[in-house]
Amino acid sequence: MVSTEVARTTVGIIGNVIAFIMFLSPVPTFIRIVKNGTVEQFLPYPYLAKFINCGLWVLYGLPMVHPHSFLVLTINGAGFLIASVYLLLFLLYSDRQQRLKVMSYILAEIFSLGVLTGLTLTYAHTTKFWSNLVGCCATVANIMMYAAPLCVMKQVISTKSVEYMPFLPSLFSLLNGISWTVYALIGFDIYIVIPSGIGSLLGLTQLALYATFYKSTNQQSTESKEVA
């Protein structure tokens, strides 16, 4: 019989793989941005949300904050670096007004992470208090990461086009939410199960929206080519 720890580790490894693919899924979007030399109508909010979310989960996964969370620490460390690259590219290819706006958000997130990290490393004499505090902050950030595409979803509904809501990030957002929900239910971790469960529902909503407006997107693309 498989022990709870083995099952949790196995699901965590699967979750790491899915999360890593999710973090890399916007690569085609950024290839397009670099190729065209502009961010077009792509929004920065999903990448800002990933940046602060992964930073907080790295802090949560530290041994002095929440022991035995190595899988949480590793994947979010990778996600933090990947999100940093995305934001750097977004800054490079934005216009001046948008660049200043995105930079202000990044600086605010870095400041918040720095303050919380400093307090945690300085006063983390016991893991329980800081685990709860950082866990609460990370839960909020995780929900924000999953909810960030809501801005894009609003854009999709108004334009009846999924051009700026790529399929792969939506798909792997759903798979990531499901895998980490299962991980959190094994050995129950409320700080992971709540945002992951919400993320699963939001990922499903994104895919439903994608299916709804996929045909109209192709139709708009065909009409644009005919006009050109």
For each residue, the residues with C-beta under 8 A, 3 or more apart:
1:
2: 6 7
3: 6 7
4: 7 8 186 187
5: 8 9 187
6: 2 3 9 10
7: 2 3 4 10 11 186
8: 4 5 11 12 183 186 187
9: 5 6 12 13 71
10: 6 7 13 14
11: 7 8 14 15 179 182 183 186
12: 8 9 15 16 71 72 183
13: 9 10 16 17 71
14: 10 11 17 18 179
15: 11 12 18 19 71 75 176 179 180 182 183
16: 12 13 19 20 71 74 75
17: 13 14 20 21
18: 14 15 21 22 172 175 176 179
19: 15 16 22 23 75 79 176 179 180
20: 16 17 23 24 75 78 79
21: 17 18 24 25 172
22: 18 19 25 169 172 173 175 176
23: 19 20 50 78 79 82 83
24: 20 21 27 82
25: 21 22 28 166 168 169 171 172
26: 29 30 46 47 86 166 168 169
27: 24 30 31
28: 25 31 32 166 168
29: 26 32 33 42 166 169
30: 26 27 33 34 86 89
31: 27 28 34 35
32: 28 29 35 36 40
33: 29 30 36 37 38 39 40 42 89 90 93
34: 30 31 37 89 93
35: 31 32
36: 32 33 40
37: 33 34 93
38: 33 93
39: 33 42 44 90 93 94 98
40: 32 33 36 164
41: 155 164
42: 29 33 39 90 164
43: 46 151 152 155 164
44: 39 47 48 87 90 94 98 102 105
45: 48 49 148 151 152
46: 26 43 49 50 145 148 149 152 169
47: 26 44 50 51 83 86 87 90
48: 44 45 51 52 87 102 105 106 109 148
49: 45 46 52 53 141 144 145 147 148
50: 23 46 47 53 54 79 82 83 86 145 148
51: 47 48 54 55 80 83 84 87 106 109
52: 48 49 55 56 109 112 113 141 144 145
53: 49 50 56 57 76 79 138 141 142 144 145
54: 50 51 57 58 76 77 79 80 83
55: 51 52 58 59 76 80 109 113
56: 52 53 59 60 113 116 134 137 138 141 142
57: 53 54 60 61 72 73 76 79 138 141 142
58: 54 55 61 62 73 76 77 80
59: 55 56 62 65 113 116 117 120 134 138
60: 56 57 65 66 69 72 131 134 135 138 191
61: 57 58 65 66 69 70 72 73 74 76
62: 58 59 65 66 69 73 120
63: 66 67
64: 120 121 124 127 130
65: 59 60 61 62 120 124 127 130 131 134
66: 60 61 62 63 69 72 127 131 134 135
67: 63 127
68:
69: 60 61 62 66 72 73
70: 61 73 74
71: 9 12 13 15 16 74 75
72: 12 57 60 61 66 69 75 76 192
73: 57 58 61 62 69 70 76 77
74: 16 61 70 71 77 78
75: 15 16 19 20 71 72 78 79
76: 53 54 55 57 58 61 72 73 79 80
77: 54 58 73 74 80 81
78: 20 23 74 75 81 82
79: 19 20 23 50 53 54 57 75 76 82 83
80: 51 54 55 58 76 77 83 84
81: 77 78 84 85
82: 23 24 50 78 79 85 86
83: 23 47 50 51 54 79 80 86 87
84: 51 80 81 87 88
85: 81 82 88 89
86: 26 30 47 50 82 83 89 90
87: 44 47 48 51 83 84 90 91 102 106
88: 84 85 91 92
89: 30 33 34 85 86 92 93
90: 33 39 42 44 47 86 87 93 94 102
91: 87 88 94 99 102 103
92: 88 89
93: 33 34 37 38 39 89 90
94: 39 44 90 91 98 99 102
95: 98 99
96: 99 100
97: 100 101
98: 39 44 94 95 101 102
99: 91 94 95 96 102 103
100: 96 97 103 104
101: 97 98 104 105
102: 44 48 87 90 91 94 98 99 105 106
103: 91 99 100 106 107
104: 100 101 107 108
105: 44 48 101 102 108 109
106: 48 51 87 102 103 109 110
107: 103 104 110 111
108: 104 105 111 112
109: 48 51 52 55 105 106 112 113
110: 106 107 113 114
111: 107 108 114 115
112: 52 108 109 115 116
113: 52 55 56 59 109 110 116 117
114: 110 111 117 118
115: 111 112 118 119
116: 56 59 112 113 119 120 134 137
117: 59 113 114 120 121
118: 114 115 121 122
119: 115 116 122 123
120: 59 62 64 65 116 117 123 124 130 133 134
121: 64 117 118 124
122: 118 119
123: 119 120 130
124: 64 65 120 121 127 130
125:
126: 129 130
127: 64 65 66 67 124 130 131
128: 131 132
129: 126 132 133
130: 64 65 120 123 124 126 127 133 134
131: 60 65 66 127 128 134 135
132: 128 129 135 136
133: 120 129 130 136 137
134: 56 59 60 65 66 116 120 130 131 137 138
135: 60 66 131 132 138 139 190 191
136: 132 133 139 140 191
137: 56 116 133 134 140 141
138: 53 56 57 59 60 134 135 141 142 191
139: 135 136 142 143 191 192 194 195
140: 136 137 143 144
141: 49 52 53 56 57 137 138 144 145
142: 53 56 57 138 139 145 146 192 195 196 199
143: 139 140 146 147 194 195 198 199
144: 49 52 53 140 141 147 148
145: 46 49 50 52 53 141 142 148 195 199
146: 142 143 149 173 177 195 198 199 202 203
147: 49 143 144 150 198 202
148: 45 46 48 49 50 144 145 151 152
149: 46 146 152 153 165 169 170 173 202 206
150: 147 153 154 202
151: 43 45 148 154 155
152: 43 45 46 148 149 155 156 164 165
153: 149 150 156 157 165 205 206 209
154: 150 151 157 158
155: 41 43 151 152 158 159 164 165
156: 152 153 159 160 161 162 164 165 209 210 213
157: 153 154 160 209 213
158: 154 155
159: 155 156 163
160: 156 157 213 216 217 220
161: 156 164 213 216 217 220
162: 156 165 166 167 209 210 213 214 217
163: 159 217 220 221
164: 40 41 42 43 152 155 156 161
165: 149 152 153 155 156 162 169 170 206 209 210
166: 25 26 28 29 162 169 170
167: 162 170 171 210
168: 25 26 28 171 172
169: 22 25 26 29 46 149 165 166 172 173
170: 149 165 166 167 173 174 203 206 207 210
171: 25 167 168 174 175 203 207
172: 18 21 22 25 168 169 175 176
173: 22 146 149 169 170 176 177 199 202 203 206
174: 170 171 177 178 199 200 203 204 206 207
175: 18 22 171 172 178 179 203
176: 15 18 19 22 172 173 179 180 196 199 203
177: 146 173 174 180 181 196 197 198 199 200 201 202 203
178: 174 175 181 182 196 200
179: 11 14 15 18 19 175 176 182 183
180: 15 19 176 177 183 184 192 196 199
181: 177 178 184 185 192 193 196 197 199 200
182: 11 15 178 179 185 186
183: 8 11 12 15 179 180 186 189 192 196
184: 180 181 187 188 189 190 191 192 193 196
185: 181 182 188 193
186: 4 7 8 11 182 183
187: 4 5 8 184
188: 184 185 193
189: 183 184 192 193
190: 135 184 193 194
191: 60 135 136 138 139 184 194 195
192: 72 139 142 180 181 183 184 189 195 196
193: 181 184 185 188 189 190 196 197
194: 139 143 190 191 197 198
195: 139 142 143 145 146 191 192 198 199
196: 142 176 177 178 180 181 183 184 192 193 199 200
197: 177 181 193 194 200 201
198: 143 146 147 177 194 195 201 202
199: 142 143 145 146 173 174 176 177 180 181 195 196 202 203
200: 174 177 178 181 196 197 203 204
201: 177 197 198 204 205
202: 146 147 149 150 173 177 198 199 205 206
203: 146 170 171 173 174 175 176 177 199 200 206 207
204: 174 200 201 207 208
205: 153 201 202 208 209
206: 149 153 165 170 173 174 202 203 209 210
207: 170 171 174 203 204 210 211
208: 204 205 211 212
209: 153 156 157 162 165 205 206 212 213
210: 156 162 165 167 170 206 207 213 214
211: 207 208 214
212: 208 209
213: 156 157 160 161 162 209 210 216 217
214: 162 210 211 217 218
215: 218 219
216: 160 161 213 219 220
217: 160 161 162 163 213 214 220 221
218: 214 215 221 222
219: 215 216 222 223
220: 160 161 163 216 217 223 224
221: 163 217 218 224 225
222: 218 219 225 226
223: 219 220 226 227
224: 220 221 227 228
225: 221 222 228
226: 222 223
227: 223 224
228: 224 225
